[in-house]
């Protein structure tokens, strides 16, 4: 049986999406905490990004699997149960690729909207002690406006209750949760809707979430 090492700081939202899946499927792994563009990151990823899943024990050398969606699909293939995917017709979707569409949107649209344009500015201000709250809010006001649009559009794709697709947790939840958990940990979390707050509360009860909380922004972690 292969063994696994995940390369990436627990602070990384993409890394956490993968460790959430590994925890949910009860797949043992070691974690090498490193930041993007570090020497360790470049050793394992051609562009120095996070995460990389190192697969030990297949063939004569380790396999380095990059990009979170590729890693998620590998995990699903080698450990199909408990399922984090959807079957056609399940949760009211016509094709299971709609779930992966949501995952892709969370990454391609959500990471810039949440992290780059809002959360990272807030964390930097907290760590530096400047600018003032009022100055920061003015600086990121356009980012917050864009973030509100992102949240509204993603919420429109979600079921009215439960997880993203109702009462079955999927990769869609595991890719969105790290982003909104970070947002909730900042004053800008005040823009989260009642639906998103209820969803976050449901997610926070999952064992996989509790087991991947250490080192994240929600508990004061830093890269």
C-alpha positions as CSV (number, residue, x, y, z in Angstrom):
1,X,0.0,0.0,0.0
2,X,1.3,3.5,-0.8
3,X,2.0,6.0,2.0
4,X,1.6,9.7,1.6
5,X,3.2,13.0,2.5
6,X,1.4,16.3,1.9
7,X,3.6,19.3,1.3
8,X,2.1,22.6,2.5
9,X,1.5,24.7,5.5
10,X,-1.7,24.1,7.4
11,X,-2.3,27.8,6.9
12,X,-2.7,27.2,3.1
13,X,-6.4,26.9,2.1
14,X,-5.6,24.6,-0.9
15,X,-3.5,22.4,1.4
16,X,-6.3,22.2,3.9
17,X,-8.8,21.2,1.2
18,X,-6.7,18.1,0.6
19,X,-6.0,17.3,4.2
20,X,-9.8,17.6,4.9
21,X,-10.3,14.9,2.2
22,X,-7.5,12.7,3.6
23,X,-8.9,13.0,7.2
24,X,-12.5,12.3,6.0
25,X,-11.4,9.2,4.2
26,X,-9.2,8.1,7.1
27,X,-6.0,8.0,5.0
28,X,-2.9,8.4,7.1
29,X,-0.4,11.0,5.9
30,X,2.6,13.0,7.0
31,X,2.6,16.8,6.5
32,X,5.6,18.9,5.7
33,X,4.7,22.5,6.6
34,X,6.2,25.0,4.2
35,X,5.1,28.2,2.5
36,X,4.6,28.8,-1.2
37,X,7.8,29.6,-3.2
38,X,10.0,28.2,-0.5
39,X,12.9,25.9,-1.5
40,X,10.9,23.0,-0.2
41,X,7.9,24.0,-2.3
42,X,10.0,24.4,-5.4
43,X,11.5,21.0,-4.8
44,X,8.1,19.4,-5.0
45,X,6.2,21.6,-7.4
46,X,7.5,23.1,-10.6
47,X,6.1,26.5,-9.8
48,X,6.6,26.4,-6.0
49,X,2.9,26.3,-5.2
50,X,1.0,24.3,-2.6
51,X,0.1,21.5,-2.0
52,X,2.0,18.6,-3.4
53,X,1.0,15.0,-2.5
54,X,4.0,12.7,-2.5
55,X,3.0,9.1,-3.2
56,X,5.5,6.6,-1.7
57,X,5.6,3.0,-2.6
58,X,4.5,2.8,-6.2
59,X,7.3,1.7,-8.5
60,X,10.9,2.5,-7.9
61,X,10.5,6.2,-7.1
62,X,8.2,8.6,-5.4
63,X,5.4,10.2,-7.4
64,X,4.9,14.0,-6.9
65,X,1.3,14.9,-7.6
66,X,0.6,18.7,-7.9
67,X,-2.6,20.8,-8.1
68,X,-5.3,20.3,-5.6
69,X,-8.0,19.0,-8.0
70,X,-5.7,16.4,-9.5
71,X,-4.9,15.3,-5.9
72,X,-8.6,15.2,-5.0
73,X,-9.4,13.0,-8.0
74,X,-6.5,10.7,-7.1
75,X,-7.7,10.4,-3.5
76,X,-11.2,9.5,-4.8
77,X,-9.8,6.9,-7.1
78,X,-7.7,5.1,-4.5
79,X,-10.2,5.5,-1.7
80,X,-13.7,5.8,-3.2
81,X,-15.4,5.5,0.2
82,X,-16.7,7.4,2.0
83,X,-17.6,9.2,-1.2
84,X,-17.0,12.9,-1.6
85,X,-18.4,12.9,-5.1
86,X,-22.0,12.9,-6.4
87,X,-23.8,10.5,-8.7
88,X,-26.0,11.7,-11.6
89,X,-29.3,12.9,-10.2
90,X,-28.0,13.0,-6.6
91,X,-28.7,16.3,-4.8
92,X,-30.6,17.4,-7.8
93,X,-27.7,17.7,-10.2
94,X,-27.9,16.3,-13.7
95,X,-24.2,15.4,-14.0
96,X,-21.6,14.9,-11.3
97,X,-19.2,17.4,-13.0
98,X,-21.4,20.2,-11.6
99,X,-19.8,19.5,-8.3
100,X,-16.4,19.8,-9.8
101,X,-17.6,23.0,-11.5
102,X,-18.3,24.4,-8.0
103,X,-14.8,23.2,-6.8
104,X,-13.2,25.0,-9.7
105,X,-15.1,28.2,-9.0
106,X,-14.1,28.1,-5.4
107,X,-10.5,27.9,-6.4
108,X,-10.3,30.2,-9.4
109,X,-12.7,32.9,-8.2
110,X,-12.8,32.4,-4.5
111,X,-9.1,32.4,-3.6
112,X,-8.5,35.8,-5.3
113,X,-11.8,37.3,-3.9
114,X,-11.3,36.1,-0.3
115,X,-7.6,35.8,0.3
116,X,-5.7,38.1,-2.1
117,X,-8.1,41.0,-2.1
118,X,-9.3,40.9,1.5
119,X,-8.0,38.5,4.1
120,X,-4.3,38.9,3.3
121,X,-4.6,42.7,3.7
122,X,-6.4,42.3,7.0
123,X,-3.8,39.8,8.4
124,X,-0.9,42.0,7.3
125,X,-2.5,45.0,9.0
126,X,-3.0,43.0,12.2
127,X,0.6,41.8,12.2
128,X,2.0,45.2,11.4
129,X,-0.3,47.2,13.7
130,X,-1.1,49.5,10.8
131,X,-2.9,50.9,8.9
132,X,-5.8,51.8,11.1
133,X,-9.1,49.8,10.8
134,X,-10.7,52.8,9.0
135,X,-7.8,53.2,6.6
136,X,-7.7,49.5,5.9
137,X,-11.4,49.3,5.2
138,X,-11.1,52.2,2.8
139,X,-8.2,50.4,1.1
140,X,-10.0,47.1,0.6
141,X,-13.5,48.4,0.0
142,X,-13.5,47.5,-3.7
143,X,-12.2,44.0,-2.8
144,X,-15.0,43.6,-0.2
145,X,-17.6,44.7,-2.8
146,X,-16.2,42.1,-5.2
147,X,-16.2,39.5,-2.4
148,X,-19.9,40.1,-1.7
149,X,-20.7,39.3,-5.3
150,X,-18.6,36.1,-5.1
151,X,-20.4,35.0,-2.0
152,X,-23.8,35.7,-3.4
153,X,-23.1,33.9,-6.6
154,X,-21.7,30.8,-4.8
155,X,-24.6,30.8,-2.4
156,X,-27.0,30.7,-5.4
157,X,-25.4,27.5,-6.4
158,X,-25.9,25.9,-3.0
159,X,-28.8,23.9,-1.6
160,X,-31.0,26.0,0.8
161,X,-29.9,23.9,3.8
162,X,-27.1,21.6,4.9
163,X,-23.9,21.2,3.0
164,X,-23.3,22.8,-0.4
165,X,-25.4,20.0,-2.0
166,X,-27.7,19.3,0.8
167,X,-27.0,16.6,3.4
168,X,-24.0,14.9,1.8
169,X,-20.6,16.5,2.3
170,X,-18.5,16.7,-0.9
171,X,-15.3,18.1,-2.2
172,X,-17.3,21.3,-2.9
173,X,-17.6,21.8,0.8
174,X,-13.9,21.0,1.4
175,X,-12.7,23.5,-1.2
176,X,-15.0,26.3,-0.1
177,X,-14.6,25.9,3.7
178,X,-11.0,26.9,4.2
179,X,-11.6,30.2,2.4
180,X,-14.7,31.1,4.4
181,X,-13.2,29.9,7.6
182,X,-10.4,32.4,7.1
183,X,-12.9,35.1,6.2
184,X,-15.0,34.4,9.3
185,X,-11.8,34.9,11.4
186,X,-11.5,38.5,10.3
187,X,-13.8,41.6,10.8
188,X,-14.8,41.3,7.2
189,X,-16.6,38.1,8.1
190,X,-19.5,40.3,9.0
191,X,-20.6,40.2,5.4
192,X,-21.3,36.4,5.6
193,X,-25.0,35.7,5.1
194,X,-27.1,33.6,7.5
195,X,-27.0,30.7,5.0
196,X,-23.2,30.8,4.9
197,X,-22.9,31.1,8.7
198,X,-25.2,28.1,9.1
199,X,-23.1,26.1,6.6
200,X,-19.9,27.0,8.4
201,X,-21.4,25.9,11.7
202,X,-22.3,22.5,10.2
203,X,-18.9,22.2,8.7
204,X,-17.2,23.0,12.0
205,X,-18.8,20.0,13.6
206,X,-17.0,17.6,11.2
207,X,-14.2,15.6,12.7
208,X,-12.1,16.3,9.6
209,X,-12.5,20.0,10.1
210,X,-11.6,19.8,13.8
211,X,-8.5,17.6,13.0
212,X,-7.2,20.2,10.5
213,X,-7.8,23.4,12.5
214,X,-4.4,23.7,14.1
215,X,-2.2,26.2,12.3
216,X,-5.1,27.9,10.5
217,X,-6.1,31.6,10.7
218,X,-9.2,30.6,12.7
219,X,-7.0,29.8,15.7
220,X,-4.5,32.6,15.1
221,X,-2.1,30.6,12.9
222,X,0.4,32.1,10.5
223,X,2.4,30.6,7.6
